[in-house]
């Protein structure tokens, strides 16, 4: 689904969300309450400039509208694979974006992510996975690493990883596998405005992703390990 169709279904034709290049931003009124919207489109590669632009928008929200909820509209092919961005410190720019979102949560802003098209690697990690919760449309595509790249990093045969992906969602791309792991809380189907309404009403919890991953059988040990580490502190 393209961002304009999504925005119209969520907020009506006069939604007020604007596009500047690959950057989406705007303030809307939803159920009588203001809601900030920040996001990306056209499978945007997240380079230094786009990461800092999003971070600036988050910091402006904190300064100008304390406590206002934030919806992240996510469509990215991951970090910009370009020498210029590497030399400028793309790792630090993306970390800064993630820290700004974390600060927003600590300052009392509800931060929700919605993958409406594509979410890959670092672009997803520093946006949707930094939110209180991240949801997705059923047709969305989510993955952190393709199996050939995973094979190069782990030194395991690609055939073995392909076999493991049949039974273990950790090794498999796809939005439903991320639901199983708890990385995606739920899929938005049917009335999208009602799905957003429910997402805003849900209370966030600190260990939600690990707990849901355990309950759904996608990450069986993460929650247990987290609790053991906290108990040993």
C-alpha positions in Angstrom: 0.0 0.0 0.0 1.3 3.5 -0.9 1.6 6.0 1.9 -1.1 8.3 0.5 -3.7 5.5 0.5 -2.7 4.5 4.0 -2.9 8.1 5.3 -6.3 8.6 3.7 -7.7 5.3 5.2 -6.3 6.3 8.6 -7.0 10.0 8.8 -9.2 11.0 5.8 -8.4 12.9 2.6 -7.4 16.1 4.5 -4.8 14.3 6.6 -2.1 16.9 6.3 0.9 14.6 6.1 3.5 15.9 3.7 6.3 14.4 1.7 9.7 16.0 1.3 11.8 13.6 -0.8 11.6 10.3 0.9 10.7 11.9 4.3 7.1 11.9 5.5 5.9 14.2 8.3 2.9 16.0 9.7 0.5 16.4 12.5 -3.0 15.0 12.4 -6.0 14.8 14.6 -7.2 11.3 15.4 -10.3 10.8 17.5 -10.1 14.4 18.6 -6.5 14.1 19.8 -3.3 15.4 18.1 -0.9 12.8 16.7 2.5 13.3 15.2 3.5 11.3 12.1 7.0 10.7 10.9 8.1 8.2 8.3 9.7 7.3 5.0 8.5 6.1 1.6 9.7 4.6 -1.7 11.8 2.0 0.0 14.0 4.8 1.3 17.7 4.0 2.0 18.5 5.6 5.4 21.6 7.7 4.9 23.1 10.3 7.2 20.8 13.1 6.0 17.6 11.2 6.3 18.5 9.7 9.7 19.3 13.2 11.0 16.1 14.7 9.5 14.0 12.1 11.3 15.9 12.6 14.5 15.4 16.4 14.2 11.7 15.9 13.8 11.6 13.7 16.9 13.5 16.3 19.0 11.2 19.1 17.7 8.2 17.0 18.8 9.7 16.7 22.3 10.4 20.4 22.5 7.1 21.7 21.0 4.5 19.1 21.9 5.4 17.3 25.1 3.6 14.0 25.5 2.1 13.9 22.0 1.9 10.4 20.6 4.1 9.6 17.6 3.3 7.2 14.7 6.3 6.0 12.6 5.3 5.0 9.0 8.0 2.6 7.9 9.1 1.8 4.4 12.9 1.4 4.0 15.4 -0.8 2.3 17.8 -0.3 5.2 20.9 1.8 5.6 22.4 3.7 2.7 25.2 1.6 1.3 27.3 4.4 0.0 30.9 5.4 0.7 30.0 9.0 1.4 27.6 8.0 4.2 30.0 5.6 5.7 32.7 8.3 5.8 30.2 10.7 7.4 29.3 8.2 10.1 26.1 6.5 9.1 26.4 4.3 12.2 26.4 7.2 14.5 23.5 9.0 12.7 21.3 5.9 12.9 22.2 5.4 16.5 21.3 9.0 17.2 17.9 8.4 15.6 17.3 5.4 17.8 18.4 7.3 20.9 16.0 10.2 20.0 13.1 7.7 19.8 14.2 6.1 23.1 14.2 9.6 24.7 10.7 10.3 23.4 9.5 7.2 25.1 11.2 8.1 28.4 9.6 11.6 28.2 6.1 10.1 28.0 5.4 10.0 24.3 3.7 6.9 23.0 5.8 5.8 20.0 4.1 3.3 17.6 5.7 1.8 14.4 3.8 0.6 11.4 5.5 -1.2 8.6 3.2 -0.5 5.6 5.5 -1.6 2.8 9.1 -2.8 3.4 11.4 -2.8 6.4 15.0 -4.1 6.1 18.0 -4.3 8.4 19.3 -1.2 10.2 16.4 1.0 8.9 14.0 -1.2 10.7 16.1 -1.7 13.8 16.4 2.1 14.5 12.7 2.8 13.8 10.1 0.2 14.3 12.1 -1.9 16.8 12.8 1.3 18.9 9.1 2.0 19.3 6.9 0.9 22.2 5.4 -1.5 19.8 5.6 -2.1 16.0 2.7 -3.4 13.9 2.5 -4.1 10.2 0.2 -4.6 7.2 -0.2 -8.2 6.2 1.5 -7.6 2.8 4.5 -5.9 4.3 8.0 -7.3 3.8 10.3 -7.5 6.8 13.8 -9.0 7.1 17.1 -8.1 8.7 19.4 -10.2 6.6 19.0 -12.4 3.5 20.1 -16.0 3.9 23.2 -15.6 1.5 24.4 -12.7 3.6 23.6 -14.6 6.8 25.7 -17.5 5.5 28.7 -15.3 4.8 28.5 -13.8 8.3 27.9 -17.0 10.3 30.1 -19.2 8.0 27.2 -21.7 7.9 26.1 -23.3 4.6 23.2 -21.5 3.0 21.5 -24.8 2.5 21.6 -25.4 6.3 20.2 -22.0 7.0 17.4 -22.5 4.4 16.5 -25.8 6.1 16.5 -24.1 9.6 14.3 -21.3 8.2 11.5 -23.8 7.5 11.0 -24.5 11.2 12.7 -21.5 13.0 11.4 -18.0 12.3 14.7 -16.4 13.5 16.2 -17.5 10.2 13.3 -16.7 8.0 12.2 -13.4 6.5 8.5 -12.5 6.3 6.1 -10.4 8.3 4.4 -13.4 10.0 7.7 -14.7 11.2 8.3 -11.4 12.9 4.9 -11.7 14.5 5.9 -15.1 15.8 9.2 -13.7 17.3 7.3 -10.8 18.9 9.1 -8.1 16.8 5.8 -7.3 15.3 3.0 -7.1 17.8 0.0 -7.6 15.4 -1.1 -7.2 11.8 -3.5 -4.5 10.8 -6.4 -6.0 8.8 -9.8 -4.6 7.9 -10.5 -1.2 9.4 -7.1 0.4 9.7 -8.4 3.4 11.8 -9.8 0.9 14.3 -6.4 -0.9 14.4 -4.6 2.4 15.1 -7.2 3.1 17.8 -6.5 -0.2 19.5 -2.7 0.3 19.2 -2.9 3.6 20.9 -5.1 2.2 23.7 -2.7 -0.7 24.5 -0.4 -0.1 27.4 3.3 -0.7 26.6 5.3 -3.1 28.7 9.1 -3.3 29.0 9.4 -7.0 28.0 6.5 -7.2 25.6 8.5 -8.4 22.5 10.3 -11.2 24.4 7.2 -12.3 26.2 5.2 -12.4 23.0 8.0 -14.2 21.2 7.9 -16.9 23.9 4.1 -17.2 23.9 4.0 -17.5 20.1 6.9 -20.0 20.0 9.1 -17.8 17.8 11.7 -16.9 20.5 11.5 -19.5 23.2 14.4 -18.5 25.4 14.7 -14.7 25.2 12.2 -13.8 27.9 13.7 -16.4 30.3 17.2 -15.2 29.7 16.2 -11.6 30.3 14.5 -12.5 33.6 17.6 -14.5 34.7 19.9 -11.6 33.9 17.7 -9.1 35.8 17.4 -11.4 38.7 21.2 -11.8 38.9 21.9 -8.1 38.9 
